[in-house]
Each structure stands twice: as C-alpha cells, then as structure tokens.
Amino acid sequence: MSKVKDPFVRIVKRDKIHPLLKVLFYCIAILAALTVGGVLLIAIGVNPLVLYKDMFTIGMLGSRFAYKSVEGLITIFVPLLITSLALSLSFKMRFWNIGGEGQFIIGALAAATVALKFGESMSSFSLLLLMFLSAMLAAGIFGGFVALLNVRFKTNETLMTLMLNYIALYLLRFFGETQAPWNFYLSDESVRPVFQKFAETAYMPTISIGKFSLNISFLFAVAICVGVYFYLKKTKHGYEISVVGDSANTAKYAGMNVKKIIVRTMFFSAALIGLAGGFYVSGAKVLSTSVTNNVGWTGIIVAWLSKLNTFAIFGVSLLISIMQYGAQAASTQFPIIDSNFADLLQGIILFFVLAADFFIRFKLVFRKSAKKQGGKAA
Amino acid sequence: MNQLEVLTLFLFNIVVYNIPLLYGTVGEIIIEKSGSLNLGVEGIMAVGAIFGYLIGCSVNSLTVGILASFLCAGLFGVVFAVLTVTMQANQNVTGLTMTTFGVGLFFFIGKGLSGSWPVMTAYSNINDGFKNALEIPLLSKIPILGKAFFSHNILVYLGVVIAVAVWIYLNKTKTGLRLRAIGENPAAADSLGINIALYKYIHIIVGSGIMGIGGYYMGLNLGGSFEGSNCWINGYGWIAVALVIFANWSTAKAILGTLVFGFFNTLQIYSGSLAYAFPKSLGFLSNVPPQLYQALPFIITALVLIFASVNKKKKMAQPAALGLNYYREER
C-alpha cells in the first residue's frame, strides 16, 4: 500500500474532526460489528434479530421489569465498572496495567481472609470496612510493586503485570483446592474442596425497593465513577497524570516527580480494582476460583472503547454487562448461544471501533494531492 | 510400572504435551522481533486449532489440517497487522481483543456444530498419522532417551525444525538482520530503505500461522473432542508469551525453555506416579501443591524480568521498539 516511491495513497494525521463525524464513525463501526455478528448467527441457524432483541433487553419483554435480571446485571456491572475506571487511571498515564485480573483476585482474597477470620467477632460495619480497606491495600501493594520496579529498573510493566495475573490465579486456586487443617478458606462440611461461606456480618447490605433489592455496592460504584471524574479533571493529581501521559519528558521539565506520580497512580489503580474484588466477594458471600469473571481483561476493552472517558466508561461497561448477561439469558431460548457469544461480539465491536479510530485520527491522501504530476493518476 | 517405564513415560510426555508451547513461542518471537507485541497468542492458537481440525477432518488428511491451521491463523494475524501496522491501533488492546475474539469464535463454532462435530477416530489418516510415532534411526534405540525424545509424531519434529530454521533465519540471513533492525529501531531501518510495513505484515502473518499449527497440535493431543467449557489452548498461549521472555527472544533457547516449562507442566500430572515409583528420592513430590507447578513458569518469568532489568550489564534481547507503533511522520 505504501511503496517508498510514488505512494498511491498516503496516511496523514487529521488536524481536527467534527464531533458529529466522530460519532458517525463509531455508529458505523458498531452497526458493522452487529452485522458481522448477525451473519455468523445466521450461519449457525439463529435469527439475529430475535437474539439481539433478547440479549439487549436481558430477557425482559415489553415493560415487565424483571427484578432478578436487573439484580444479576448489577452483580456483573459493578466489578466491571470499577475495574475499567481504575484501569483508565493508569492507561491515561500510558502505563500498561494489564494486571487487573491479578489485582482483582488479590483484593477478593484479602477481603475473604478478613471475612473468614473475623466474621464472627466483629460488627458488620467495622468488618466490611476492614475487608474493603485490606482489599485495597493488598491489591494496591501488588500493583504498586510493578510500578516501583518500572520506575526504578525500567522493568516492562505489561509483561510483569501479565505474569502476576497468573501467579495470583494459582495462589487463589491453591487455597481453593488444597484440603488441609490450616486452610480456613475451605468449608469443613464438604468432602470436596469448597470455599467456606462468609458469616452474615460480611454480606454487602442491600436496600429493598419493593420486590427489588439493590446491592449498595452499586451506589458505591456510581460514587467512584463521579469521584474518578473529579480526580482526573479537577485535582492536581489528575493534571499530573495527563501531563505524564502526554509526555514523561515534558512532565520532568515542568518539575514534576514523574516516578512518584507513576507509583502513586498505579497504587490507586490497583487498589480500586482490589476494592472491586472486595465488593464482589462480599456480594457473592463466598470466594470462588472464577471470582474475576474476566473483568481484568474485559475492563481493558471497556476502557479503550470508551477512549478513557470516565462517563463513557459508565455507558460502555453497562452495555458490555448487558451483552454478557443478555447472552446468558438468551441461552434458555437458544441452547447454542452462551456467554462466549458475548465475548465474540465484543471482539468484533472492538475490531471495528479500532478501525474507526484510524479514520478519526488519520485521513487518506491519494496520489493526486501528494505529487505535482499526479493529475493524470486521478 | 517399573521405575524405568515411569521415568521414560514422564520424559516422553514432557515432549508430547508441550511442543505446542514451542510453536506458540517461535511464532511470538518472530512477531516480537519485528517490534510488535502480540498478546493474542491464545486466540490465534484457538483459531488455528479449530479450523485446522475441521478442515483436516473434512478431507481426512493430517497435512491439509496442518496447512489449514497455518493459513487460517495467518489470515487471522492479518487482522492484527492491519489494525496495528496500517491503522496504528494500540498493540496491547488489539492483541487482547484477538484473544477474546479467537477464543469466543472457537466456542461459537464448536457449539454451532455440536451435533455434527467430527470425531477424530473416524478419520484414519489423521488419527493414525498423529498417533504413529516416527522413530529416528539409531537415536531412537538409546535406552530411555530414545523413546523419550526420538520417537514422536511428525508435529514434534516439525516444531523443532521450524524453531531451528527460524533461528538460522533471524541470525544468519540478511532478511533476518533487517527484521531485527526494524524491531530495534524502525526509523533507522526505514532510512535504509527497508519496507517496514511489508516486513511487519509478512512476519506477523507467518508468526501467527506457526502459532496456529501449535493450536492444531493441542487439539489433536486432546483427541479432537470439543467440550463446551474448556478451550483446547487452555492458557498455553499465555505461557508462550512468558516463554518468549524466558528464552530471551531466541528460538533455539525456546526449545530448551519448552522442555523446562514442560517439565513443570508435566510434573503437575505425574508428580504422584513419580513419587510412587521413587519413594525415597522423589517421595517429597507428592507433597508439593500442583498449583505451584502451574504457577512456576510465570514465577520464573517474572523473576527473569526483574533480574534482567536490575542487572543492566547483561542486556536482554528484547527488541527496543517492542510494543511501539511506527508512524513515519512522527519519527
């Protein structure tokens, strides 16, 4: 496409783009993705219109409000939202924290440790507080350690956080699969290794609105969303993050302590993900080896689809949660479909959005305008 | 089983069950040497696996299966190349999406076909072609080692041959040198007149294709049976990403690294029978938690990453421009 001599088409950065055109590009991308997904569905004999309708209404038909469905949706949505928000903090700094899975696990493990150790002996309020603080601290240190290595020795953070994901996962599995007298994570009653259920004091409180019971982690998640927005837009820390993200050198010349900013932000990022893990186990009332439900990976996709915009993250993580929950809900009607279809569709959407990004950032300049004698070629 | 048999079987299985790692690693090294960090290994292997298997079965030919896994995975690699090389998309995000999409597609096709899924034993050429060991003359007669290392299916040898060939290509040929130049300093390579985009495209496609063969191999190892909940690749793509670092971006060292990581993978399953066969010397193995064996490749790689960055004297062979997109007008 781009030969050295006489290029037929050249890729040139756009100076600016009309916001409406930008929205149009993204709409085209999503429509194209849904079309490709639809073609795949037709190929396996599923009517895409029916499936999409089932998926995006999470099985709620007409105006009937399905309490259980919305409650289920919220349990998927809250961890994804908080994780994506947290990842956006480090991505803004161009620090590639792909260790969301591991940080989530460490947070969940820390919260579960507190819940199982002190569940009987503390009041609910102080127990929950201690669970969430230890989740944040443990995950924050787990992630901050990578940032420390990065600023001190230039250790590659992408690969390092990737390795830690699996180390954390197998640590969790070790606690979940090893039956031994010391292992308080497991239930005494079961013959097979099963995680011990928490005492009631460790349950995330819910607010009953009629038949609907709202898990208050949802309210915290919304508060975190607003908090992250103000942190990034209105505080000195937020300003420092954006300067480091634009250029670490600029930040250095401006007299900022870049190393400190990176370590601090990464600590916050990981701590928030750990908090999401703590919220999740407290809501689920028990630990599980598949506790993350891939939020560490999906969060990266969400953060990127949202262009790291805080409120876009809210919308996109809601959309992705609807797709995931909806795909499960639709599986009652279409046995072939399961949550893997949601993954597939997410992948397709992101491919098209990445392509749309290209047309937003760049424009194609054909030979005519690139070369003087190109008049004939056009 | 007597002690010798247990030991032989253990060594044999290290090779048989872990050579797919070598394919994934060699493919990733080729791509990383061109300066692209592709985190989609898991997904690319899954795509190669399922298409290789289905197409191979449809014509009942192992060779066609291998070629199909190579071509389909390579074709999937084009997506990564278009997005990151031409369209300048972020490599981490694109790679992770490749994994999400590839594994999703694996399950989607598998479930879609559920009733008419081909059973491997019904395809004699594939079944026998894969199961029959090709014994290397003389070498395969060595006690223990002969059976363990020189009496394997065709895909084991192919993997080793590819790894050696790629090592020669990268280190001893002019094109290989140019490729490494692109990975180290694309702007300098560009000023020498090297067509960066073309090099990156070709190596991303070929590297992905090689990963695809590894995926196909994993599927055959599992008897080609599709289970709704487990992907054939089962995290090997991620171990391959780690192995690239452990092997210090050398495909020759990757052969050795495959055996080391494979040793842990296999211990996880065989520690019990080894402890039983050698109660005095290896009895302790049955007390080691299996999760430790699973975590060890990642722990070792994390330590390698840390020590290599702390010890500046011993430089790693990580391409300097790894993970960075090259946009000519920004150099």
Interface residues (C-beta under 8 A of the other chain):
Chain A: M1 S2 K3 V4 I11 V12 K13 L40 A43 I44 G45 W96 I98 L149 F153 K154 T155 N156 T158 L159 M160 L162 M163 L164 Y166 I167 Y170 L171 R173 F174 E177 T178 W297 T298 I300 I301 W304 I336 I337 D338 N340 F341 A342 D343 L344 L345 Q346 G347 I348 L350 F351 L354 A355 D357 F358 R361 F362
Chain B: L37 L39 V79 V82 L83 T86 M87 Q88 A89 N90 N92 V93 T94 L96 T97 M98 T99 T100 F101 G102 V103 G104 L105 F107 F108 K111 G112 S114 G193 N195 A197 G228 G235 W238 V241 A242 I245 P289 P290 Q291 L292 Q294 A295 F298 I299 T301 A302 L305 I306 S309 V310 Q318 G323 E329
